[in-house]
Amino acid sequence: MPLTMARAGETVTVRRVTGKEEARRHLAELGFVADSAVTVVSKVAGSLIVQVKDSRVALNQSMASRIII
């Protein structure tokens, strides 16, 4: 299921990241790698703010849908 399906306040585990190589590399640099924990801080109009490692990252719906949990 894509990250966009997670609820605010929920902590999930990344299973894999899909998409083109460039997008996967960019998300990996932000900390979205397999078996990493991600907490959804808030959801607004399809966009997400997530806590990954020690950072908060904003993702639009397109990027968030590439992260499979």
N, C-alpha and C positions, 0 to 999 in steps of 0.2 A: 504494500500500500504506500502511496506517496506521502511525503512529509506534510503536504497540504491537508491531509485528513486528520492529523493530530490536533488535539484540543489545546487551548491555552492552559499553561500550567503543567502539561503532561511532559514527562521525560521519556524519550524513546531511544532506541539503538539503531544506528544507520546500518543497513544490510548491504547496500551497494549504491553506486551513483551511475546513472545512465546519461546518454547524450553523446555529443561529439567530444573528441579528445580534448579540445581546448576548454570546453565547459567543465569536463571532469577534472582536468588539471587545476583550473581556477578554484573549484569547490574543494579540492583536496588541499590546496594552499590555505584555504580558510579554515580547514580542520574537519571537513566532512569526508571522513574515510570510514571504511568498513569497521564495524564494532565500536565506533565512538558514540558516546552518549550526547544527546542533544535535547535541550529543554526549550519548549515553545513558550516564550515570554508573553507574546500577544499576537493576535490576528486582526487585521483591519483590511476589509475589502479584498481578501485573497492574498495580501502580502503578509509576511511573517517577520517577527523579530524573534530570533532564537539565541540561546546561550550555548556556545560551543567552546569547550575548553574554558579559558578565562576571558572570553570576549563575547560581546553581543554583536550579532550580524543581522542586517535586514536583507530579506530575500523577496523578490517579486514572485508571483505565482508560477511563472514559467520556470525559474530556477529551482524553486522549492519542489515542483512536481518531478524533477529529475532525481531527487534524493528519495530512495526507497527505504522504508523502515520495516 
